[in-house]
Amino acid sequence: MKQEVFLPEDYRPAENEPFMNERQLEYFRRKLLKWKHELLDGSRETIEGLQQRGARNIPDVADRASEETDRAIELRTRDRQRKLVAKIDAALRRIEEGEYGYCEVTGEPISLKRLDARPIATMSLEAQERHERREKVHRDD
């Protein structure tokens, strides 16, 4: 069984400590779990809101169109959140497997600053930029 890691309330990963030590891994694990719970709570509220509004009969065509647009936006947002939760789950798996924090392209450590800003990152900033440049070139063809 895994031992509980003590993490002070004000802890922030620092460059001067070993990369992806137990405290850093625990910091990112908690950050990811908190983000996931926030997204799931938001999704629950969205579903409840859609269910409450779904049964209404709106006679005015403009109001009905506005309602349908709102519904489509909420569903698109919910789909985006669902994909984000899947990425969070993948990051949590990488933590468990000891692969978290390392670029999937180069194998190099991803900067702590980048991981703090985007804890689901799978590539270093340099690898991500190269990837996006290649994608843009292929899109322009």
ABEGO torsion letter per residue (X at the ends): XBBBBBBBAABBBBAABBBGBAAAAAAAAAAAAAAAAAAAAAAAAAAAAAAAAAABBBABAAAAAAAAAAAAAAAAAAAAAAAAAAAAAAAAAAAAAGABGBBAAAGBBBBAAAAAABAABABBAAAAAAAAAAAAAAAAX
